[in-house]
Amino acid sequence: MTMVRVKLSPSDAANILKAYVIRSGLSNEKTGSHYSRSSDGREAIMMVFEKYYIRNSSRASLSVMIDDLQGFTSVYAIGSGGGQNVLFKFDWGASDNFERLVEKALEDYR
């Protein structure tokens, strides 16, 4: 899991991250999201991305949670998948590479 604190609102961080992840690979796509806002204005955003890897005919997912519930914006990312089958879950680093996109996308806003 990757955790990054940024000097952005959760909505701004989500928009920057979405654009960066989609741009960074032809097969990258956002497959879902959920947005919540509390009565005091705090936000929580969940996004899920997916990437298809031709080299091993598999898919990897990236789950991202962005919130400002603690008074600052935190971005949590978990990459998973990328393995070839049920028995061998070794993914050749696909989930780690997908996770690192979050750090790269937001490095200027830390």
Residue frames relative to the residue before (quaternion, step in Angstrom):
aa qw qx qy qz dx dy dz
M 1.0000 0.0000 0.0000 0.0000 0.00 0.00 0.00
T 0.2258 -0.7514 0.6107 0.1076 3.52 -1.13 0.83
M 0.0407 -0.7759 0.6289 0.0279 3.58 -1.04 0.80
V 0.0169 -0.7873 0.6149 -0.0421 3.54 -0.88 1.05
R 0.2084 -0.7374 0.6261 0.1443 3.58 -1.03 0.82
V 0.0622 -0.8208 0.5678 -0.0051 3.57 -0.85 0.97
K 0.4429 -0.6715 0.5357 0.2568 3.53 -1.33 0.45
L 0.5031 0.5960 -0.4395 0.4457 3.55 0.80 1.11
S 0.5273 -0.5497 0.5041 0.4071 3.55 -1.26 0.17
P 0.6326 -0.5251 0.3819 0.4222 3.62 -1.13 0.39
S 0.6454 0.5255 -0.3323 0.4437 3.61 0.96 -0.78
D 0.6600 0.4915 -0.3089 0.4768 3.60 0.96 -0.84
A 0.6387 0.5184 -0.3242 0.4672 3.60 0.97 -0.84
A 0.6513 0.5175 -0.3146 0.4572 3.60 0.96 -0.85
N 0.6665 0.5021 -0.3098 0.4558 3.59 0.92 -0.84
I 0.6541 0.5017 -0.3068 0.4757 3.59 0.97 -0.84
L 0.6733 0.5025 -0.2920 0.4571 3.56 0.90 -0.94
K 0.6418 0.5257 -0.3281 0.4518 3.59 0.90 -0.88
A 0.6744 0.4928 -0.3010 0.4601 3.59 0.82 -0.96
Y 0.6713 0.5099 -0.3001 0.4464 3.59 0.92 -0.90
V 0.6796 0.4885 -0.2983 0.4588 3.59 0.84 -0.96
I 0.6662 0.4979 -0.3102 0.4605 3.60 0.88 -0.88
R 0.6807 0.4979 -0.2811 0.4580 3.60 0.98 -0.85
S 0.6785 0.5608 -0.2934 0.3728 3.58 1.06 -0.72
G 0.8175 0.0746 -0.0692 0.5669 3.61 1.17 0.00
L 0.5603 -0.6393 0.4145 0.3248 3.56 -0.98 0.84
S 0.7582 0.3767 -0.2118 0.4882 3.59 1.01 -0.73
N 0.4677 0.6711 -0.4546 0.3524 3.61 1.24 0.15
E 0.1109 0.7898 -0.5982 0.0776 3.55 -0.98 0.85
K 0.4166 -0.6532 0.5613 0.2913 3.54 -1.21 0.54
T 0.1944 -0.8230 0.5261 0.0896 3.58 -0.63 1.09
G 0.8146 -0.0925 0.0476 0.5706 3.57 1.20 -0.24
S 0.0020 -0.7899 0.6132 0.0098 3.53 -1.29 0.35
H 0.0904 -0.7606 0.6389 0.0715 3.52 -1.33 0.36
Y 0.1315 -0.7936 0.5933 0.0308 3.55 -0.97 0.95
S 0.0074 0.7805 -0.6250 0.0125 3.58 -0.98 0.87
R 0.0683 -0.7701 0.6335 0.0300 3.54 -1.12 0.76
S 0.3496 -0.7477 0.5296 0.1955 3.56 -0.84 1.01
S 0.6803 -0.4979 0.3475 0.4106 3.57 -1.26 0.26
D 0.7015 0.4303 -0.2764 0.4964 3.61 1.17 -0.46
G 0.6583 -0.5767 0.2853 0.3907 3.60 1.24 0.38
R 0.4999 0.6400 -0.4506 0.3707 3.61 1.20 0.02
E 0.2559 -0.7871 0.5523 0.0996 3.53 -1.13 0.80
A 0.0380 -0.7398 0.6697 0.0529 3.51 -1.34 0.49
I 0.0240 -0.8044 0.5920 -0.0439 3.55 -0.78 1.09
M 0.1127 -0.7664 0.6310 0.0431 3.56 -0.91 0.99
M 0.0196 0.7882 -0.6142 0.0328 3.57 -0.91 0.97
V 0.1316 -0.7669 0.6238 0.0743 3.55 -1.15 0.70
F 0.1090 -0.7797 0.6162 0.0213 3.52 -0.92 1.05
E 0.1416 -0.7733 0.6118 0.0869 3.54 -1.24 0.47
K 0.0842 -0.7793 0.6205 0.0262 3.51 -1.16 0.74
Y 0.2790 -0.7442 0.5845 0.1634 3.56 -1.01 0.84
Y 0.1821 -0.7815 0.5916 0.0782 3.57 -0.88 1.01
I 0.3612 -0.7565 0.5116 0.1882 3.55 -0.52 1.23
R 0.6328 0.5962 -0.3389 0.3595 3.60 0.94 -0.93
N 0.8094 0.1280 -0.0979 0.5648 3.61 1.08 -0.53
S 0.4448 -0.7342 0.4209 0.2932 3.58 1.27 0.45
S 0.5361 0.6037 -0.4194 0.4151 3.56 0.80 1.02
R 0.3524 -0.7027 0.5725 0.2329 3.52 -1.34 0.11
A 0.1583 -0.7467 0.6374 0.1055 3.53 -1.17 0.68
S 0.2047 -0.7724 0.5854 0.1372 3.55 -1.13 0.59
L 0.1812 -0.7435 0.6357 0.1015 3.51 -1.29 0.54
S 0.1050 -0.7809 0.6151 0.0286 3.56 -0.62 1.17
V 0.0564 -0.8111 0.5815 -0.0278 3.56 -0.78 1.10
M 0.0850 -0.7654 0.6373 0.0298 3.55 -0.96 0.97
I 0.0375 -0.7885 0.6135 -0.0200 3.58 -0.79 1.06
D 0.1682 0.7934 -0.5732 0.1172 3.58 -0.82 0.95
D 0.2410 -0.7355 0.6077 0.1780 3.51 -1.35 0.26
L 0.2145 0.8358 -0.4769 0.1673 3.55 1.13 0.69
Q 0.7281 0.4055 -0.2323 0.5015 3.60 1.18 -0.49
G 0.6659 -0.5137 0.3022 0.4487 3.59 1.22 0.32
F 0.7397 0.1990 -0.1695 0.6201 3.58 1.31 0.03
T 0.5123 -0.6583 0.4570 0.3088 3.57 -1.19 0.48
S 0.0851 -0.7802 0.6197 -0.0022 3.52 -0.81 1.14
V 0.1347 -0.7645 0.6272 0.0636 3.53 -1.10 0.81
Y 0.0747 -0.7914 0.6067 -0.0006 3.57 -0.66 1.16
A 0.0264 -0.8105 0.5849 -0.0152 3.58 -0.87 0.93
I 0.0394 -0.7765 0.6289 0.0027 3.54 -1.04 0.87
G 0.1827 -0.7719 0.6035 0.0809 3.53 -0.73 1.12
S 0.0656 0.7940 -0.6023 0.0499 3.56 -1.06 0.72
G 0.6807 0.4685 -0.3662 0.4278 3.52 -1.31 0.23
G 0.5128 0.6698 -0.4580 0.2805 3.52 -1.23 -0.45
G 0.5603 0.5953 -0.3932 0.4208 3.59 1.26 -0.17
Q 0.5733 -0.6463 0.3961 0.3109 3.54 -1.20 0.53
N 0.8124 -0.0724 0.0564 0.5758 3.61 1.00 -0.60
V 0.7454 -0.4209 0.2806 0.4342 3.56 -1.31 0.01
L 0.7044 0.4812 -0.2725 0.4449 3.61 0.92 -0.84
F 0.7840 0.2309 -0.1131 0.5650 3.57 0.98 -0.82
K 0.1029 -0.8402 0.5322 0.0169 3.56 -0.15 1.31
F 0.3740 0.7284 -0.4909 0.2974 3.59 1.25 0.17
D 0.1541 -0.8518 0.4987 0.0434 3.58 -0.56 1.12
W 0.4514 -0.7157 0.4342 0.3089 3.63 1.23 0.26
G 0.6967 -0.4998 0.2667 0.4401 3.60 1.10 0.64
A 0.3594 0.7673 -0.4751 0.2375 3.58 1.25 0.09
S 0.6973 0.4647 -0.2974 0.4577 3.61 0.80 -0.90
D 0.6325 0.5206 -0.3344 0.4660 3.62 1.04 -0.69
N 0.6498 0.5120 -0.3160 0.4645 3.59 0.97 -0.82
F 0.6432 0.5158 -0.3129 0.4715 3.56 1.01 -0.85
E 0.6472 0.5293 -0.3010 0.4587 3.58 1.01 -0.86
R 0.6470 0.5478 -0.3134 0.4279 3.60 1.01 -0.83
L 0.5199 0.6352 -0.4149 0.3925 3.59 1.20 -0.38
V 0.6047 0.5658 -0.3519 0.4362 3.58 1.09 -0.70
E 0.6668 0.4930 -0.2988 0.4722 3.58 0.89 -0.93
K 0.6659 0.5071 -0.3020 0.4563 3.58 0.92 -0.89
A 0.6642 0.5281 -0.3050 0.4324 3.57 0.91 -0.91
L 0.7998 0.3220 -0.1328 0.4888 3.56 0.98 -0.87
E 0.3594 0.7813 -0.4640 0.2124 3.61 1.25 0.07
D 0.6731 0.4974 -0.3043 0.4549 3.64 1.05 -0.62
Y 0.7175 0.4490 -0.2333 0.4788 3.60 1.26 -0.27
R 0.4099 0.7261 -0.4631 0.3005 3.60 1.24 0.25
